Amino acid sequence: MIRRLPAIAVCLLLGCLCSPLSAQPSRELAQKLMALPERPKRPDLPPSALPLRFLKSERIAFLGNSTAERMNLFGHFETLLHSRFPDQQLVIRNFARPAEEVGVQQRSADYTALDDPQLAFSADTYFCFFGFNESYAGPAGLDAFRAKYHQYLDTMAQRYPRDDTKAAPRFILVSPIAFEDSGDPLQPAAAPINENLKLYSAAIAAVAPNANWPSLMCWKRLTPCCNSSRDCSTPSTAVT
């Protein structure tokens, strides 16, 4: 038996070398395997107005900066959506990334060379979380922010249709949250930062109706707490 072991090893080696699995990976094969299936027409979306209504099994995605990206770790908002609409069986994915802006979406090289996760998901509704990072440009950056936001929404609608009929998704524009005053003199003061956030929240509120999308103004709900050191542990009523 011992004498047969080298012969067996040689046979196994030759089998591995001749196996199709040992061939170099083929990009064409990978693209074929990961190609999107047919996407039949989706039901028409409910009116884009507040309070929101959702379809059965509606696909919802989050886009934007760290406000949304942190929801990967703390799923309070997603939990609220499921608990508020338990019969809709919502499907939710988070595509947000730190430092994202309406004019800046950094991705690694060949990020969508084989497939585009966002296109594969084909969301019906996007919650867009922008404005915090852009607010550091101050009042001088408002015009560019509004213009880039309009361009971003147009690009997303064209690039990521809901189905093969090219039906456009809808967008819910969420304002930045307020900057919290820590009371620490070594930390930035909240008031001047919140002044800029107020301007950019107003810009989002102006972009939304012009693009026929609703907006959620989180900034108004949180500013009284974040500009002071008083206790704000009472649950917010922003989600109804």
ROKOL-485768 format. One record per residue: residue in one letter; x, y, z of N, C-alpha, C in turn. Coordinates in steps of 0.05 Angstrom, whole numbers, plus 5000, padded with zeros to 4 digits. Layout:
AXYZXYZXYZ ...
This chain:
M501649765000500050005000501750255000 I503950245016505750485018506950544991 R507650324975508850374949506950504929 R504350474934502450584916501850884921 L502650984944502051254951503151464931 P505751434923506851634903505251634877 A504451394868502951384843500251514846 I498951474869496351604874496651904875 A498852004888499252284889499652414862 V501252264844501652364817498952384802 C497252184805494652184792492852414801 L492952454827491352684838492352944827 L495052974826496253224816495453274787 L495753064770494953084742492053154739 G490353034756487553084755486853374761 C488353484781487853764788488753954766 L491153884753492154054732490354044708 C489153824703487453804679484553884684 S483853934709481154004716480454284704 P477954314695477054584686477254794708 L477154704733477254894755479955034757 S482054904745484755014747485255224725 A483455254707483755454686483655734697 Q484755924683484756194691481856294691 P481156454711478356564712477756734688 S475356704678474456844654472557064662 R473257314655471457534660468857504646 E468957404621466557364605464657164619 L465856944629464156744643462956864668 A464557014683463557134708461357334702 Q461557494681459457684674456957534665 K457357304652454957154643453557034668 L455156924686453956804710452557014728 M453557264727452457474745450557664730 A449857594706448057764691445357784705 L444058014703441558054716439357894702 P437557764716435257634703433357844693 E431357764679429357944669427858064693 R427258324691425858464713423158564702 P421058414706418458504696417458754709 K415458874697414459134707413559114735 R414359304752413559314780410959474782 P409459424803406959584807407659884810 D405860054802406260344805406660414835 L408360604840408860694867406660864877 P406160864904404261054916405161334911 P403361534915404161814912406561884930 S408362044919410762124935410062364952 A408762304974407962514993408062405021 L408162585041408162505069405362515079 P404462325096406062085105406461885083 L408661745084409361555063407661305064 R407161205040405860945037407660765020 F407660505025409460325011407860094999 L409059984977407959744965408559494981 K407159284976407859024987410558934976 S412458854993415158774985416658994971 E416059244978417559464965420459454973 R422159514954425059514958425959794965 I427159824988428060084998431060085002 A432360294994435260314997436060585009 F438160575025439260825036441760905020 L441961155014444261275001445261505018 G447861565015448961805028451261755046 N451461925066453861935083453661765107 S455361825127455561655151452961645168 T451261855165448761845180447261585173 A447261515147445961275139447761025141 E450361065136452160835137452360715164 R452160875185452160765213449760595219 M447660625203445260455207445860165201 N448060105188448959825185449459695212 L450359865232450959765259448659815278 F447160025274444960095292442460115275 G440959905275438659885256436059995267 H436160215281433660325293431660415272 F432660555252430760665232429560435215 E431260245208430160015193428159865209 T428659835235426859695253424159845255 L424360115256421960275257420260245232 L421660235209420160195184418659935184 H420059715192418759455192416459445212 S416859575236414759565256412359745248 R412959965234410860145225409260035202 F410559865185409159755162409559445162 P408559305183409159025185407958855163 D405758935151404458775130405658815103 Q407459015100408559075073410958905067 Q412158775087414458595082416658745066 L417458975076419359135062422058995060 V423559055038426258945034428159185034 I430059195052431659435056434659365053 R436059535039438959515036440259785040 N442659785050444160025056446560055038 F446560255021448760305002450360555010 A449860665034451260905042454160855049 R455761065047458661035052459661295066 P461561265084462761495098463861695077 A463461955083464562175067463162205040 E460962075036459562095011458262375009 E458362484985457062744979455462714953 V453662904947452162884922454062904898 G456363024902458263054880460662874882 V460762714904463162544909462162274917 Q462662074900462161794907464661624900 Q466361594919468861454914468461154916 R469461014895469260724894471960614886 S472560364893474960234885474960184855 A477260144843477460084815475859834808 D474459844786472859614776470759524795 Y469659714811467559654831465159524817 T464459614793462159504779462959354754 A465459254753466459124729464858864723 L464058724743462558474739459558514744 D458858664764456058724769455958974786 D453559094787453059334803451059254824 P451859234849449959154870447459324871 Q447759584867445459754868443459704845 L444559644821442859574799441559304803 A442959114814441858854820439558864840 F439759044859437659074879435259214867 S435659414850433459554836431459664856 A432259854872430459964892428060114880 D425860094895423560254887423760534899 T424760554924424960804938427760834951 Y428861074948431361134960431061354981 F432161295005432461505025435261625022 C435361885016437962015010438862185034 F441162125045442262265068444762435059 F444262675052446462855043446263125057 G448363275055448363555065450163605088 F450863405104452663465127455463525117 N456663345102459363395092459463645075 E457463685058457463915040457264175056 S456064165080455664415095458264555104 Y460464405103462964525111463964725090 A462664735067463364935047461965205054 G460165205074458965445083456965555062 P456065805067454065935049454965945020 A457565965016458665984989458165734972 G457765514985457365254971454465184965 L452565354973449765274971448865244942 D449565424925448665404897449765154884 A452265094888453464844877452064604889 F451464604914450164374927447464324915 R445864534911443164494899443464394871 A445264504855445564414827446464124826 K448464044843449463774843447363574853 Y445663664872443563484882441563424860 H440763624845438963574822440263384802 Q442763434796444163254777444362974788 Y444962944813445162684826442562524823 L440262654829437662524828437062434799 D437662604780437162534752438962294744 T441462294752443262084746442361814758 M441661824783440761574797438161464784 A436361644777433861554764434361414738 Q436261514722436861404696438561154699 R440461144717442260924719441060684734 Y439160734751438060514768435060514766 P433960434743430960414741429960184757 R427360184763426159974780425959704765 D425559714739425159474724425959514695 D425359314678426259334650424559524634 T422459634645420959844631422260124636 K424360124651425860374657424260564675 A422460454691420860614710422760734730 A422560984735424361124754423561064783 P425561034801424961014829424061284841 R423261284865422661534879424761584900 F425061834908427161914927425862074950 I426762004974426062154998428562305007 L428462565008430862715015430862775045 V432862675058433062705087435162925094 S434463105111436363315118438563215136 P440763355139442763285159441563295187 I442663145206441963165234443663395246 A442663505268444163725280446663625293 F448563805296451163755309450763795339 E451463595355451063605384453163765399 D452363935417454164085433454963915457 S457563845458458563665479459063805505 G459264075504459864215529462864215535 D464464085519467364065522468664305507 P470064475521471364705508473464625487 L474364385488476364295468475064185443 Q472364155444470864055421469564295406 P468964255380467764475365465064565378 A464464815377461964915387459764845366 A457464775376455364685358453964905343 A453765145355452065355343452965435315 P455565495309456265575282455965345262 I456465095270456164875252453264835245 N451464865266448664835261447465065244 E448765295244447865505226448265425197 N450465295191450865195164448964965157 L448564795177446764565172443864665167 K443164885181440565005176440265095147 L442365215136442365315109442065075089 Y443564865094443564645076441064475078 S439864475102437264345105435164495089 A435264755090433364925075433864875045 A436364845037436864785008435664525000 I435864325017434564065011431564085009 A430464245028427564285027426664425002 A428464584990427864724965428264534941 V430264354942430764174920428463974918 A427363874940425363664940422863724924 P421463954929419064004913419664064884 N421964184878422664234850423063974835 A423863764849424263504836421863314841 N419763424854417363274860417863044880 W419663084899420162884919419663004947 P418762844966418362944993421062965008 S421063115029423463145045422763105075 L424763005090424462965118426563145132 M425563335148427263535160427963455189 C429963275191430963185217432263415233 W433363595218434863815231433063975250 K430664025242428764185259428064045284 R427963775283427163625306429363615327 L431863615318434063565337435563815346 T435264035331436864275337436464375366 P434064395377433764495404435464345424 C435664075421437263915439440263955434 C441063965409443863955403445264225407 N443664445409444864705414444964765444 S444264575461444264625489445264365503 S445664395529446564165544444364035560 R441764105554439563995569439063705560 D437663555577437163275571435063255549 C435663095529433863055507433362755502 S432962615524432662335522429762255515 T427962445514425162385507425062305478 P423762085471423661985443422562195424 S423762215401422862395381420362295367 T418762485358416262415343416662465313 A419162475304419662535276418562325257 V418462065266417461855250414561795259 T412661835241409861795248408661595229 
